Amino acid sequence: MNLGRNGNVRERLRNRLKIGFQRSAGSSPAVRTSIVATLFALAGCDLAPVDNGALVVSAIGAPPRLAPAGDTPARLLTDATAEGLVRFDAAGQVEPGLAERWIVIDGGRSYIFRLREATWSDGRPIDAPQIARMLARQAGPRSRNPLAPFLTAVDSIVAMTPQVIELRLARPRPDLLKLFAQPELALVRRDPVAGSGPLRVVSGGRTPLLRPMPDPMQRADGERETPDADVRLIGERAAKAVARFVAGEADVVAGGSFADWPLVEAAGPRRREVRIDPAVGLFGLAIVNRDGFLADPANRTAVNQAMDRAGITAAVSATWEATDRLLPDGLDSAAPPHVADWTLLTLAERRVAARARVAAWSGGPVGLRVALPAGPGATRLWGAIAGSLSAVGITATRVGMREPADLRLVDAVAPYDNARWYLATACRPCGAIAGERLDAARTAATLGERALRTAEADAALDADVAFIPIARPFRWSLVSRRATGWQPNARAWHPLNRLRLDPN
């Protein structure tokens, strides 16, 4: 591997290797082996400098590709080289993208965007008719975009002038801007492939080098190449990303989750370099099979009661807080988040009731398949979940995320602050009544009616016991002193063009 490093880094890596081995001494043999082996592997590479030049970002996942619905490297590359009408800034707030300004009128039924003067990365101009057609495909009934189910209120997308677009909605939705800021709604021209920035690829391959797009108002011969504003994006497995950072050869590790957290503990970076996002979203077990023991909602409640949530989260990280409710506070429901009556009981009291339900089951021994991802953090989680189920007489079997299962982990950051996203994401599947309440909330004609129907859907989903909440998503990054613009935020999203503070 050669990322443009001048000079020899092997001696530095050998020293880091010793430190990494010492810091991993309290971890499991598998985690220690992964970290140390990766540090040895890195000692044979020529790596990019981190004291000057391009900012090196190691994102957990596959080598980057232009695919907004992909893993972290793919989403980062798409977000960096293509943008939608709006985008997220470093704090997770909406900022202009292709639209330089906008207004929301008619009680949230009309969004009017004025486009800035912009070009595709190949220099061709961007206009409203192009963008309207691309957005219509993204939100259309045949779209494969994962956010399309939350855009059903969009009735029409019209180019009013060459620079102005209007989105007309069948129902009021004053909360859509954060949805449109997601990388999934970045706009990429396909023939030929081109985005609109804010960065462009200046050298491709498995580790693309990105540079800010030139100002279209500047003369071409006035453009200055500024390597210190460049970003080198790497996609690699978590152990290698963490080891690269500890070795001093990456400035940021992006895309960390609970599944890889033990690698950070083993590698022992400086405390100030470890950052945890206050992410909002869902983390829990969807009940995906309703046959046998799980056909009865009372039995599904027993599984829910069995969970030692505090113990499950503590098995991964002592600072990870648990939750027993589906909705967070402060969303667009007419009522506070619904809380089941049994949450007032102690864990021991809950388990007495759950154990009685399991013992009363006439179908023989109860066994459940639990689908979890790979990774040392997932193994810790598995041990705690299996222990919770065993405590009430249920035998658990771990399976992969794509295998047939009874309980399947959902670990998702909310793309926007909307109660329906939580309820619809948790409904995998849910019963007829809960499904009807969800659909009523989606099609409500007014915001007041929508809030009432949402509260009803929350209560119905809780009664249906379609989902077992455990916590909110656990998201971490490793951040060096060079990434001065990195900020924690609820979206757990850190655009590549915002990792450095603007010197101006």
C-alpha positions as CSV (number, residue, x, y, z in Angstrom):
1,M,0.0,0.0,0.0
2,N,1.4,3.4,-0.9
3,L,-0.6,6.5,0.0
4,G,2.0,9.1,-0.8
5,R,4.1,8.9,2.4
6,N,7.6,10.5,2.1
7,G,10.2,8.8,4.4
8,N,10.3,5.7,6.5
9,V,7.7,5.1,9.2
10,R,8.6,1.6,10.1
11,E,10.5,2.5,13.3
12,R,7.6,4.7,14.5
13,L,5.2,1.7,13.9
14,R,7.5,-0.7,15.8
15,N,7.3,1.7,18.8
16,R,3.5,2.0,18.4
17,L,3.3,-1.8,18.2
18,K,4.9,-2.2,21.6
19,I,2.5,0.4,23.0
20,G,-0.5,-1.3,21.4
21,F,0.4,-4.7,22.8
22,Q,0.8,-3.3,26.3
23,R,-2.5,-1.4,26.1
24,S,-4.4,-4.5,24.9
25,A,-3.2,-6.6,27.8
26,G,-6.6,-6.6,29.5
27,S,-8.6,-7.6,26.4
28,S,-9.6,-11.0,25.1
29,P,-7.0,-13.0,23.2
30,A,-8.9,-12.6,19.9
31,V,-9.1,-8.8,20.2
32,R,-5.4,-8.5,21.2
33,T,-4.4,-10.8,18.3
34,S,-6.4,-8.7,15.8
35,I,-4.9,-5.4,16.9
36,V,-1.3,-6.6,17.2
37,A,-1.4,-8.5,13.9
38,T,-2.8,-5.4,12.2
39,L,-0.1,-3.2,13.6
40,F,2.5,-5.7,12.2
41,A,0.8,-5.5,8.8
42,L,0.9,-1.7,8.8
43,A,4.6,-1.7,9.6
44,G,5.1,-3.0,6.1
45,C,3.2,-0.2,4.4
46,D,4.2,3.3,3.2
47,L,1.5,5.5,4.7
48,A,0.4,9.1,4.3
49,P,1.7,11.7,6.7
50,V,-0.6,13.1,9.3
51,D,1.4,16.2,10.3
52,N,0.8,18.0,7.0
53,G,-0.9,17.4,3.6
54,A,-4.1,15.5,3.2
55,L,-6.3,14.6,6.1
56,V,-6.4,10.8,6.2
57,V,-9.9,9.3,7.1
58,S,-10.2,5.6,7.7
59,A,-13.8,4.6,7.5
60,I,-15.0,1.2,8.7
61,G,-16.2,-0.8,5.7
62,A,-15.3,-1.8,2.1
63,P,-13.2,0.4,-0.2
64,P,-15.1,3.6,-1.1
65,R,-17.6,3.6,-4.0
66,L,-20.2,6.0,-5.1
67,A,-23.3,4.3,-3.5
68,P,-25.3,6.5,-1.1
69,A,-27.2,3.5,0.4
70,G,-24.0,1.6,1.1
71,D,-21.7,1.4,4.1
72,T,-19.9,4.2,5.8
73,P,-17.1,4.6,3.2
74,A,-19.6,4.7,0.4
75,R,-21.9,7.2,2.1
76,L,-18.9,9.4,3.0
77,L,-17.7,9.4,-0.6
78,T,-21.2,10.1,-2.0
79,D,-21.8,12.9,0.5
80,A,-18.4,14.5,-0.3
81,T,-18.7,14.4,-4.1
82,A,-22.5,14.8,-4.6
83,E,-25.0,16.8,-2.7
84,G,-28.8,17.2,-2.5
85,L,-30.8,20.3,-2.1
86,V,-29.4,20.6,1.4
87,R,-26.8,18.8,3.5
88,F,-25.5,18.4,7.0
89,D,-22.8,20.6,8.6
90,A,-20.4,19.5,11.2
91,A,-22.9,19.8,14.0
92,G,-25.6,17.7,12.2
93,Q,-27.6,20.8,11.3
94,V,-29.0,21.5,7.8
95,E,-27.0,23.8,5.6
96,P,-27.3,24.8,1.9
97,G,-26.4,22.3,-0.7
98,L,-27.4,22.8,-4.3
99,A,-30.1,25.1,-2.9
100,E,-28.7,28.4,-1.6
101,R,-32.0,29.3,0.2
102,W,-35.5,27.9,0.7
103,I,-38.9,28.6,2.2
104,V,-41.6,26.3,3.6
105,I,-45.1,27.6,3.1
106,D,-48.8,26.4,3.1
107,G,-48.4,24.9,6.5
108,G,-45.7,22.5,5.4
109,R,-47.2,21.5,2.1
110,S,-44.9,23.4,-0.1
111,Y,-41.1,23.7,-0.2
112,I,-39.6,26.2,-2.6
113,F,-35.8,26.0,-3.2
114,R,-33.6,28.4,-5.1
115,L,-30.5,26.7,-6.6
116,R,-27.1,28.3,-6.4
117,E,-25.0,28.7,-9.5
118,A,-23.3,25.3,-9.7
119,T,-21.7,22.8,-12.0
120,W,-21.2,19.1,-12.1
121,S,-17.7,17.9,-11.4
122,D,-17.1,17.7,-15.2
123,G,-17.9,21.4,-15.5
124,R,-21.4,21.1,-17.0
125,P,-24.0,23.5,-15.6
126,I,-26.7,22.4,-13.2
127,D,-30.3,23.6,-13.6
128,A,-33.7,23.1,-11.9
129,P,-35.2,20.8,-14.6
130,Q,-32.4,18.3,-14.2
131,I,-32.7,18.4,-10.4
132,A,-36.5,18.0,-10.5
133,R,-36.2,14.9,-12.7
134,M,-33.6,13.3,-10.4
135,L,-35.5,14.1,-7.3
136,A,-38.7,12.6,-8.8
137,R,-36.9,9.4,-9.5
138,Q,-35.5,9.3,-5.9
139,A,-39.0,9.8,-4.4
140,G,-41.0,7.8,-6.9
141,P,-42.9,4.6,-6.3
142,R,-40.3,2.5,-8.2
143,S,-37.4,4.0,-6.3
144,R,-35.0,1.6,-4.4
145,N,-33.9,4.5,-2.2
146,P,-34.2,3.3,1.5
147,L,-35.7,6.7,2.4
148,A,-38.4,6.6,-0.3
149,P,-41.0,5.1,2.1
150,F,-40.8,8.3,4.1
151,L,-41.3,10.5,1.1
152,T,-44.8,9.3,0.1
153,A,-46.3,12.7,1.0
154,V,-44.4,14.3,-2.0
155,D,-47.1,14.9,-4.6
156,S,-45.1,16.7,-7.3
157,I,-41.7,18.2,-8.0
158,V,-41.7,21.1,-10.4
159,A,-39.0,23.3,-11.9
160,M,-40.7,26.7,-11.7
161,T,-37.7,28.6,-13.3
162,P,-34.2,27.4,-14.4
163,Q,-33.1,28.1,-10.8
164,V,-36.2,27.4,-8.7
165,I,-37.8,24.1,-7.7
166,E,-41.0,23.5,-5.8
167,L,-41.9,20.4,-3.9
168,R,-45.7,20.1,-3.4
169,L,-46.9,17.7,-0.7
170,A,-50.2,16.0,-0.4
171,R,-50.0,16.2,3.4
172,P,-48.1,18.7,5.6
173,R,-44.6,17.7,6.4
174,P,-42.6,20.6,8.0
175,D,-39.8,18.2,9.1
176,L,-38.4,17.0,5.8
177,L,-35.3,19.1,5.5
178,K,-33.1,16.7,7.6
179,L,-34.3,13.8,5.5
180,F,-33.2,15.6,2.3
181,A,-29.8,16.3,3.9
182,Q,-29.0,12.6,4.1
183,P,-26.4,11.1,1.7
184,E,-29.2,8.8,0.4
185,L,-30.7,11.8,-1.3
186,A,-27.5,13.2,-2.8
187,L,-27.9,13.7,-6.5
188,V,-25.6,12.0,-8.9
189,R,-25.8,12.4,-12.7
190,R,-25.3,9.0,-14.3
191,D,-24.3,9.8,-17.9
192,P,-21.5,10.4,-17.4
193,V,-21.2,9.9,-13.7
194,A,-20.7,13.3,-11.9
195,G,-21.6,15.0,-8.7
196,S,-21.6,18.6,-7.6
197,G,-19.1,18.5,-4.7
198,P,-18.2,20.0,-2.3
199,L,-15.2,17.8,-3.0
200,R,-14.1,16.1,-6.2
201,V,-11.9,13.0,-6.8
202,V,-8.5,14.0,-8.1
203,S,-7.0,10.5,-7.9
204,G,-9.2,7.4,-7.7
205,G,-8.5,3.8,-6.8
206,R,-9.2,2.0,-3.5
207,T,-8.1,5.1,-1.5
208,P,-9.4,8.1,-3.4
209,L,-7.9,11.6,-2.8
210,L,-10.5,14.3,-2.6
211,R,-10.1,18.1,-3.1
212,P,-12.5,21.0,-2.8
213,M,-14.4,21.8,-6.0
214,P,-13.2,25.1,-7.7
215,D,-15.4,28.1,-7.3
216,P,-17.4,28.3,-10.6
217,M,-17.2,32.1,-10.4
218,Q,-13.4,32.0,-10.6
219,R,-11.4,31.9,-13.8
220,A,-10.1,28.4,-14.5
221,D,-6.5,29.7,-14.5
222,G,-7.1,31.3,-11.1
223,E,-7.8,28.0,-9.3
224,R,-5.1,27.1,-6.7
225,E,-4.4,23.6,-5.7
226,T,-4.4,23.4,-1.9
227,P,-3.1,20.0,-0.8
228,D,-3.7,20.9,2.9
229,A,-7.4,20.9,2.1
230,D,-7.3,17.4,0.6
231,V,-8.9,14.4,2.2
232,R,-7.7,10.8,1.6
233,L,-10.5,8.3,2.2
234,I,-9.8,4.7,3.1
235,G,-12.3,1.9,3.6
236,E,-11.1,-1.0,5.7
237,R,-12.0,-3.4,8.5
238,A,-12.3,-2.0,12.0
239,A,-9.2,-3.6,13.4
240,K,-7.0,-2.1,10.7
241,A,-8.6,1.3,11.0
242,V,-8.0,1.4,14.8
243,A,-4.5,0.1,14.4
244,R,-3.7,2.7,11.7
245,F,-4.9,5.5,14.0
246,V,-3.0,4.3,17.0
247,A,0.1,4.0,14.8
248,G,-0.3,7.7,14.0
249,E,-1.1,7.2,10.3
250,A,-4.7,8.3,10.2
251,D,-6.4,11.4,11.4
252,V,-9.9,10.1,11.8
253,V,-11.6,6.7,12.2
254,A,-15.2,7.0,11.1
255,G,-18.2,4.6,11.3
256,G,-17.5,2.9,14.7
257,S,-20.3,1.1,16.3
258,F,-20.9,-1.2,19.4
259,A,-19.7,-4.2,17.3
260,D,-16.1,-2.9,17.2
261,W,-15.9,-1.0,20.4
262,P,-13.7,-3.6,22.2
263,L,-11.0,-2.9,19.6
264,V,-10.8,0.7,20.8
265,E,-10.5,-0.5,24.4
266,A,-7.7,-2.9,23.4
267,A,-5.7,-0.4,21.3
268,G,-5.9,2.3,24.0
269,P,-5.8,5.6,22.1
270,R,-5.5,8.8,24.1
271,R,-8.7,9.6,25.9
272,R,-9.2,12.9,24.2
273,E,-9.0,11.1,20.8
274,V,-12.1,8.9,21.6
275,R,-15.3,10.6,20.7
276,I,-18.9,9.3,21.3
277,D,-21.8,10.7,19.4
278,P,-25.1,11.4,21.2
279,A,-26.8,9.4,18.4
280,V,-30.6,9.1,18.3
281,G,-32.4,6.2,16.7
282,L,-33.2,2.5,17.4
283,F,-31.2,-0.2,19.0
284,G,-33.0,-3.4,19.9
285,L,-34.5,-6.7,18.8
286,A,-37.2,-6.8,16.2
287,I,-39.4,-9.9,16.6
288,V,-39.4,-11.2,13.1
289,N,-41.0,-14.6,13.5
290,R,-44.5,-14.9,15.0
291,D,-44.8,-18.7,14.9
292,G,-44.8,-21.0,17.9
293,F,-44.0,-19.4,21.3
294,L,-43.8,-15.9,19.7
295,A,-47.3,-16.1,18.2
296,D,-48.9,-14.9,21.5
297,P,-48.2,-11.2,22.5
298,A,-48.1,-12.3,26.1
299,N,-45.2,-14.6,25.3
300,R,-43.5,-11.8,23.4
301,T,-43.9,-9.7,26.5
302,A,-42.2,-12.4,28.5
303,V,-39.1,-12.1,26.2
304,N,-39.2,-8.3,26.6
305,Q,-39.4,-8.6,30.4
306,A,-36.5,-11.0,30.5
307,M,-34.0,-8.5,29.2
308,D,-31.5,-7.0,31.6
309,R,-31.0,-3.9,29.6
310,A,-28.5,-2.3,31.9
311,G,-26.5,-5.5,32.0
312,I,-26.6,-5.8,28.2
313,T,-25.3,-2.3,27.5
314,A,-22.7,-2.5,30.3
315,A,-21.3,-5.7,28.7
316,V,-20.3,-3.5,25.8
317,S,-19.5,-0.2,27.5
318,A,-20.0,1.1,31.0
319,T,-21.1,4.5,29.6
320,W,-23.8,3.2,27.3
321,E,-27.3,4.0,28.7
322,A,-30.2,1.6,28.3
323,T,-33.8,2.4,27.4
324,D,-37.1,0.5,27.6
325,R,-39.2,2.6,25.3
326,L,-39.4,2.9,21.5
327,L,-39.8,6.7,21.1
328,P,-37.4,9.3,22.5
329,D,-38.9,12.4,24.1
330,G,-39.9,15.5,22.1
331,L,-41.1,14.1,18.8
332,D,-44.3,14.8,16.9
333,S,-46.6,12.6,18.9
334,A,-49.6,14.0,20.8
335,A,-48.6,11.9,23.9
336,P,-45.4,11.1,25.8
337,P,-43.6,7.9,24.7
338,H,-45.7,4.9,25.6
339,V,-44.3,2.9,28.5
340,A,-45.5,-0.6,29.4
341,D,-46.8,-1.3,32.9
342,W,-44.3,-3.9,33.6
343,T,-41.4,-1.4,33.4
344,L,-42.4,-0.3,37.0
345,L,-41.3,-3.7,38.3
346,T,-37.8,-4.7,39.3
347,L,-35.8,-7.0,37.0
348,A,-36.3,-9.9,39.4
349,E,-40.1,-9.3,39.4
350,R,-40.2,-9.2,35.7
351,R,-38.3,-12.4,35.3
352,V,-40.6,-14.2,37.7
353,A,-43.6,-13.4,35.4
354,A,-41.6,-14.2,32.3
355,R,-40.4,-17.5,33.7
356,A,-44.0,-18.5,34.5
357,R,-45.1,-17.8,30.9
358,V,-42.2,-19.9,29.5
359,A,-43.0,-22.7,32.0
360,A,-46.7,-22.7,31.0
361,W,-45.9,-23.1,27.3
362,S,-47.2,-26.5,26.1
363,G,-45.1,-26.6,22.9
364,G,-42.0,-28.0,24.5
365,P,-38.7,-26.3,25.3
366,V,-38.5,-22.7,24.1
367,G,-35.6,-21.9,21.8
368,L,-35.0,-18.6,19.9
369,R,-32.6,-17.7,17.1
370,V,-31.0,-14.3,17.6
371,A,-29.5,-12.6,14.5
372,L,-26.5,-10.4,15.3
373,P,-23.6,-8.9,13.3
374,A,-20.0,-10.0,13.6
375,G,-17.5,-8.3,15.8
376,P,-16.2,-8.5,19.4
377,G,-18.8,-6.0,20.7
378,A,-21.5,-8.1,19.2
379,T,-20.1,-11.2,20.9
380,R,-20.3,-9.3,24.2
381,L,-23.8,-8.3,23.4
382,W,-24.7,-11.9,22.6
383,G,-23.4,-13.2,25.9
384,A,-25.6,-10.7,27.8
385,I,-28.7,-11.4,25.7
386,A,-28.3,-15.1,25.9
387,G,-27.9,-14.8,29.6
388,S,-31.1,-12.8,29.9
389,L,-33.1,-15.4,28.0
390,S,-31.5,-18.3,29.8
391,A,-32.6,-16.7,33.1
392,V,-36.3,-17.3,32.2
393,G,-35.8,-20.7,30.7
394,I,-35.3,-19.8,27.0
395,T,-32.4,-21.4,25.0
396,A,-30.9,-18.9,22.6
397,T,-28.9,-19.6,19.4
398,R,-26.8,-17.0,17.6
399,V,-27.2,-16.7,13.9
400,G,-25.9,-14.2,11.2
401,M,-27.8,-11.2,10.2
402,R,-28.9,-12.7,6.9
403,E,-30.0,-16.1,8.3
404,P,-33.5,-17.1,9.4
405,A,-34.1,-15.8,12.9
406,D,-36.8,-15.2,15.5
407,L,-35.2,-12.0,16.9
408,R,-33.1,-9.7,14.7
409,L,-31.0,-6.8,15.8
410,V,-32.0,-3.3,14.6
411,D,-29.2,-0.7,15.0
412,A,-30.1,2.4,13.1
413,V,-29.5,6.2,13.5
414,A,-32.7,8.2,12.8
415,P,-32.4,10.2,9.6
416,Y,-34.7,12.9,10.9
417,D,-36.8,13.7,14.0
418,N,-40.0,12.0,13.1
419,A,-41.9,9.5,15.3
420,R,-43.2,7.6,12.3
421,W,-39.6,6.6,11.3
422,Y,-39.2,4.9,14.7
423,L,-42.5,3.2,14.6
424,A,-42.2,2.0,10.9
425,T,-38.6,0.9,11.4
426,A,-39.6,-1.1,14.5
427,C,-42.5,-2.8,12.7
428,R,-40.7,-5.8,11.2
429,P,-43.4,-7.1,11.1
430,C,-46.2,-5.9,13.4
431,G,-49.8,-6.9,13.8
432,A,-52.8,-5.7,11.8
433,I,-54.0,-3.1,14.3
434,A,-50.5,-1.5,14.8
435,G,-50.1,-1.5,11.0
436,E,-53.4,0.3,10.5
437,R,-52.5,2.9,13.1
438,L,-49.2,3.5,11.4
439,D,-50.9,4.0,8.0
440,A,-53.4,6.3,9.6
441,A,-50.6,8.5,11.0
442,R,-48.9,8.5,7.5
443,T,-52.0,9.7,5.7
444,A,-53.3,12.2,8.3
445,A,-54.5,15.4,6.6
446,T,-53.4,17.8,9.3
447,L,-50.5,18.0,11.8
448,G,-52.9,17.8,14.7
449,E,-54.5,14.6,13.4
450,R,-51.1,13.2,12.6
451,A,-49.9,13.7,16.2
452,L,-53.0,11.9,17.6
453,R,-52.7,9.0,15.1
454,T,-48.9,8.7,15.9
455,A,-49.7,8.4,19.7
456,E,-52.2,5.7,18.9
457,A,-49.7,3.9,16.7
458,D,-47.1,4.1,19.5
459,A,-49.5,2.5,22.0
460,A,-50.6,-0.1,19.5
461,L,-47.0,-1.1,18.7
462,D,-46.2,-1.4,22.4
463,A,-49.3,-3.6,22.9
464,D,-48.3,-5.7,19.9
465,V,-44.8,-6.2,21.3
466,A,-43.2,-6.1,17.9
467,F,-39.9,-4.7,19.1
468,I,-37.7,-5.0,22.2
469,P,-35.9,-1.6,22.8
470,I,-32.5,-1.9,24.5
471,A,-30.7,1.4,24.0
472,R,-30.0,4.2,21.5
473,P,-27.3,3.5,18.8
474,F,-23.7,3.5,20.1
475,R,-21.5,5.4,17.6
476,W,-17.8,6.3,18.1
477,S,-15.0,7.9,16.2
478,L,-11.3,8.4,16.8
479,V,-10.2,12.0,16.1
480,S,-6.7,13.4,16.0
481,R,-5.7,17.0,16.7
482,R,-5.7,17.8,13.0
483,A,-9.5,17.2,12.6
484,T,-10.3,20.5,14.3
485,G,-13.8,20.7,12.8
486,W,-15.2,17.4,14.1
487,Q,-18.2,17.8,16.3
488,P,-20.4,15.3,18.1
489,N,-24.0,15.3,16.9
490,A,-27.3,13.4,17.0
491,R,-27.0,12.1,13.4
492,A,-23.5,10.7,14.1
493,W,-22.6,12.1,10.7
494,H,-19.3,13.9,10.0
495,P,-18.9,15.3,6.4
496,L,-15.4,15.0,5.0
497,N,-15.5,18.7,4.0
498,R,-16.2,19.8,7.6
499,L,-13.4,17.9,9.4
500,R,-11.2,21.0,9.4
501,L,-12.2,24.4,10.8
502,D,-12.4,27.1,8.1
503,P,-9.3,29.3,8.6
504,N,-11.4,32.3,7.7
